[in-house]
Amino acid sequence: MNGGNGPLSYANNSSYQKAAVDCTKVMVNEAIVDEFDIKQLSSSTPYRIADLGCSIGPNTFIAVQNIIEAVERKYQSNGLESNIPEFQVFFNDHASNDFNTLFSSLPLDRRYFGVGVPGTFHARLFPKASLHFVYSSYALHWLSKLPKELLDTNSPTWNKGRIHYVGAPNNVFEAYSTQFRKDMHAFLDARAEEVAPYGLMALLFAVVPNGTIPSESFIYLLYERLGIALMDMANMVSLIPNTK
Amino acid sequence: MNGGNGPLSYANNSSYQKAAVDCTKVMVNEAIVDEFDIKQLSSSTPYRIADLGCSIGPNTFIAVQNIIEAVERKYQSNGLESNIPEFQVFFNDHASNDFNTLFSSLPLDRRYFGVGVPGTFHARLFPKASLHFVYSSYALHWLSKLPKELLDTNSPTWNKGRIHYVGAPNNVFEAYSTQFRKDMHAFLDARAEEVAPYGLMALLFAVVPNGTIPSESFIYLLYERLGIALMDMANMVSLIPNTK
């Protein structure tokens, strides 16, 4: 993912992800209306929100603002406006994320204490029972690593020239699937410790229903085209030395 | 302050500040032995440490480790080793600090959850009563801004060619002094809200005793020489166009 805020940066090329954030606004609001129990939050405790895999903005700021406004509305609608808690927001991504750009673009008029958390969300990142709302958008479908057997040219699981599993032998699919299960387990195990009692979690990520036919799936087609383009580029690079 | 980790970076040019961190180790330990009351920390609460004006390491990691080890020793010496809390460490500096370098150099074997906090410590940065140890080393003596009257060439407070107040008229000294008082008030007002009951604070910054004679003070002499060097450089730059 490209850092900074130039023309090729993620910050300026994430309108697709922004549309997804907008779609979840209503769901996030309904979850807070239906499930957030004001009585569970002691008056001296801040409401702590984490965006896991937040990238560098601006989508994370919009998502967080949606959550905060929903919580505020809940207090207001219960006649408890004066009890609205302070908010602390933890923006998480890999240590290699461009936190410098994230921090320099934090909204000036924010009503929360903003914090950056470097590290993988496939492990513990926060103290026990300290988070009230965990949010993750367009991050959880990325694997923590490529299953190494896919790179072994002598293995029946070698994923020759592909960046995903469509059109590959079944054991390629199984290798990806096993890695995804491990990653999800690690993610959920860590959150199980970190989320406070009665805390909420909203996870948004790309999926395909079981049994989806590849030719009918946007995601399958997208990665197939992308894989072909990457292979073309790789072949061009390897040809150049031969033409000299 | 230079970011990154190159030959001119702060990370590789802060051995003087490192010596100061080493000097405070004993004092920090004594403060925790004498003043930290284990009973005040609920078993479900992490011990939260903030380094305000942390820069980009490595000194901040050493300072934080000293605090954590002192807290752990306190539990051990009370036979409460199994009750040692989780630690969460908030590394704070201006949003323009190089947090990318800070995060990429976090110790791999750390026993705490590390977090970056962008923003000035002359205002609120944390939720109410959420911090158990506030630490600040070689940061608090920097003013939040230059008093603007020092730049007004028509003012009797114009600080002609100096970067500090030694050798200047008394109202230059007063302007600096007033700004420092304002900054310290703002700092302490914010911390008064953020530090938990029975929390501790260790502040290390450059001072001179009242009545110090400038010619006998290392700090005075240092800034005088630095001011002269900066003026020489500024004069060189302004001369160059005239020689073309």
Chai-1 contact restraints between the chains, C-beta under 6 A:
chainA,res_idxA,chainB,res_idxB,connection_type,confidence,min_distance_angstrom,max_distance_angstrom,comment,restraint_id
A,P46,B,P127,contact,1.0,0.0,6.0,A-B,restraint_1
A,E86,B,P127,contact,1.0,0.0,6.0,A-B,restraint_2
A,Q88,B,P127,contact,1.0,0.0,6.0,A-B,restraint_3
A,A95,B,F103,contact,1.0,0.0,6.0,A-B,restraint_4
A,A95,B,S104,contact,1.0,0.0,6.0,A-B,restraint_5
A,F99,B,F99,contact,1.0,0.0,6.0,A-B,restraint_6
A,F99,B,N100,contact,1.0,0.0,6.0,A-B,restraint_7
A,N100,B,F99,contact,1.0,0.0,6.0,A-B,restraint_8
A,N100,B,N100,contact,1.0,0.0,6.0,A-B,restraint_9
A,F103,B,A95,contact,1.0,0.0,6.0,A-B,restraint_10
A,F103,B,P118,contact,1.0,0.0,6.0,A-B,restraint_11
A,S104,B,A95,contact,1.0,0.0,6.0,A-B,restraint_12
A,F113,B,F126,contact,1.0,0.0,6.0,A-B,restraint_13
A,V115,B,V115,contact,1.0,0.0,6.0,A-B,restraint_14
A,V115,B,V117,contact,1.0,0.0,6.0,A-B,restraint_15
A,G116,B,G116,contact,1.0,0.0,6.0,A-B,restraint_16
A,V117,B,V115,contact,1.0,0.0,6.0,A-B,restraint_17
A,P118,B,F103,contact,1.0,0.0,6.0,A-B,restraint_18
A,F126,B,F113,contact,1.0,0.0,6.0,A-B,restraint_19
A,P127,B,P46,contact,1.0,0.0,6.0,A-B,restraint_20
A,P127,B,E86,contact,1.0,0.0,6.0,A-B,restraint_21
A,P127,B,Q88,contact,1.0,0.0,6.0,A-B,restraint_22
